[in-house]
């Protein structure tokens, strides 16, 4: 899934004034949307047992999400071109992954 956060997104003025970065929570919201699209709809309670951010995403930059796995456990990677921005795991249903 490809995404871009518009430069006028309401989260950006405070994160950070003069040099805006897309907050990690906004990137993770896109990951959640990608997982829900892959699963065919809303998943209810979700856990993120592991997340690591390696590089920032700037407003207007294109990023893509890659998913591995399936319900209830996915591993994800967020890329900007060939640069890995974030990786982690998302688990649906509040139960630990097997």
TORKOL-4160 file (C-alpha; in steps of 0.2 Angstrom, whole numbers, padded with zeros to 4 digits, m for minus):
98
<pt num="1" X="0000" Y="0000" Z="0000"/>
<pt num="2" X="0007" Y="0017" Z="m0005"/>
<pt num="3" X="0003" Y="0033" Z="0005"/>
<pt num="4" X="0008" Y="0051" Z="0008"/>
<pt num="5" X="0004" Y="0063" Z="0022"/>
<pt num="6" X="m0001" Y="0080" Z="0015"/>
<pt num="7" X="0009" Y="0095" Z="0020"/>
<pt num="8" X="m0007" Y="0103" Z="0027"/>
<pt num="9" X="m0011" Y="0088" Z="0039"/>
<pt num="10" X="m0017" Y="0094" Z="0056"/>
<pt num="11" X="m0003" Y="0085" Z="0065"/>
<pt num="12" X="0011" Y="0093" Z="0057"/>
<pt num="13" X="0012" Y="0111" Z="0065"/>
<pt num="14" X="0017" Y="0105" Z="0082"/>
<pt num="15" X="0028" Y="0091" Z="0076"/>
<pt num="16" X="0040" Y="0101" Z="0074"/>
<pt num="17" X="0038" Y="0119" Z="0070"/>
<pt num="18" X="0049" Y="0125" Z="0056"/>
<pt num="19" X="0054" Y="0107" Z="0051"/>
<pt num="20" X="0039" Y="0096" Z="0051"/>
<pt num="21" X="0040" Y="0077" Z="0052"/>
<pt num="22" X="0026" Y="0065" Z="0051"/>
<pt num="23" X="0023" Y="0058" Z="0068"/>
<pt num="24" X="0026" Y="0039" Z="0071"/>
<pt num="25" X="0008" Y="0037" Z="0076"/>
<pt num="26" X="0002" Y="0044" Z="0059"/>
<pt num="27" X="0013" Y="0031" Z="0050"/>
<pt num="28" X="0006" Y="0017" Z="0062"/>
<pt num="29" X="m0012" Y="0023" Z="0057"/>
<pt num="30" X="m0007" Y="0019" Z="0039"/>
<pt num="31" X="0000" Y="0002" Z="0044"/>
<pt num="32" X="m0017" Y="m0002" Z="0053"/>
<pt num="33" X="m0027" Y="0003" Z="0037"/>
<pt num="34" X="m0016" Y="m0008" Z="0026"/>
<pt num="35" X="m0018" Y="m0023" Z="0038"/>
<pt num="36" X="m0037" Y="m0020" Z="0039"/>
<pt num="37" X="m0038" Y="m0019" Z="0020"/>
<pt num="38" X="m0028" Y="m0035" Z="0019"/>
<pt num="39" X="m0040" Y="m0043" Z="0032"/>
<pt num="40" X="m0056" Y="m0037" Z="0023"/>
<pt num="41" X="m0062" Y="m0025" Z="0037"/>
<pt num="42" X="m0059" Y="m0019" Z="0055"/>
<pt num="43" X="m0050" Y="m0030" Z="0067"/>
<pt num="44" X="m0056" Y="m0023" Z="0084"/>
<pt num="45" X="m0042" Y="m0023" Z="0097"/>
<pt num="46" X="m0024" Y="m0022" Z="0091"/>
<pt num="47" X="m0007" Y="m0024" Z="0099"/>
<pt num="48" X="0010" Y="m0018" Z="0092"/>
<pt num="49" X="0022" Y="m0029" Z="0102"/>
<pt num="50" X="0037" Y="m0022" Z="0092"/>
<pt num="51" X="0040" Y="m0006" Z="0082"/>
<pt num="52" X="0056" Y="0002" Z="0077"/>
<pt num="53" X="0058" Y="0018" Z="0068"/>
<pt num="54" X="0074" Y="0020" Z="0058"/>
<pt num="55" X="0071" Y="0036" Z="0048"/>
<pt num="56" X="0059" Y="0050" Z="0048"/>
<pt num="57" X="0045" Y="0053" Z="0035"/>
<pt num="58" X="0043" Y="0070" Z="0029"/>
<pt num="59" X="0026" Y="0078" Z="0023"/>
<pt num="60" X="0023" Y="0075" Z="0005"/>
<pt num="61" X="0035" Y="0060" Z="0003"/>
<pt num="62" X="0028" Y="0044" Z="m0004"/>
<pt num="63" X="0030" Y="0028" Z="0007"/>
<pt num="64" X="0024" Y="0010" Z="0005"/>
<pt num="65" X="0019" Y="m0003" Z="0017"/>
<pt num="66" X="0024" Y="m0021" Z="0015"/>
<pt num="67" X="0015" Y="m0035" Z="0025"/>
<pt num="68" X="0019" Y="m0053" Z="0029"/>
<pt num="69" X="0008" Y="m0065" Z="0038"/>
<pt num="70" X="m0011" Y="m0065" Z="0040"/>
<pt num="71" X="m0024" Y="m0064" Z="0054"/>
<pt num="72" X="m0021" Y="m0062" Z="0068"/>
<pt num="73" X="m0002" Y="m0058" Z="0066"/>
<pt num="74" X="0007" Y="m0047" Z="0053"/>
<pt num="75" X="0025" Y="m0041" Z="0051"/>
<pt num="76" X="0026" Y="m0024" Z="0043"/>
<pt num="77" X="0039" Y="m0013" Z="0034"/>
<pt num="78" X="0037" Y="0005" Z="0029"/>
<pt num="79" X="0049" Y="0010" Z="0015"/>
<pt num="80" X="0053" Y="0027" Z="0006"/>
<pt num="81" X="0060" Y="0021" Z="m0010"/>
<pt num="82" X="0074" Y="0009" Z="m0005"/>
<pt num="83" X="0076" Y="0016" Z="0013"/>
<pt num="84" X="0068" Y="0007" Z="0027"/>
<pt num="85" X="0058" Y="0019" Z="0038"/>
<pt num="86" X="0050" Y="0007" Z="0051"/>
<pt num="87" X="0047" Y="m0011" Z="0055"/>
<pt num="88" X="0037" Y="m0021" Z="0067"/>
<pt num="89" X="0023" Y="m0032" Z="0071"/>
<pt num="90" X="0004" Y="m0030" Z="0073"/>
<pt num="91" X="m0007" Y="m0043" Z="0082"/>
<pt num="92" X="m0026" Y="m0043" Z="0081"/>
<pt num="93" X="m0038" Y="m0048" Z="0095"/>
<pt num="94" X="m0027" Y="m0044" Z="0109"/>
<pt num="95" X="m0019" Y="m0062" Z="0110"/>
<pt num="96" X="m0001" Y="m0065" Z="0109"/>
<pt num="97" X="0006" Y="m0072" Z="0093"/>
<pt num="98" X="0010" Y="m0090" Z="0092"/>
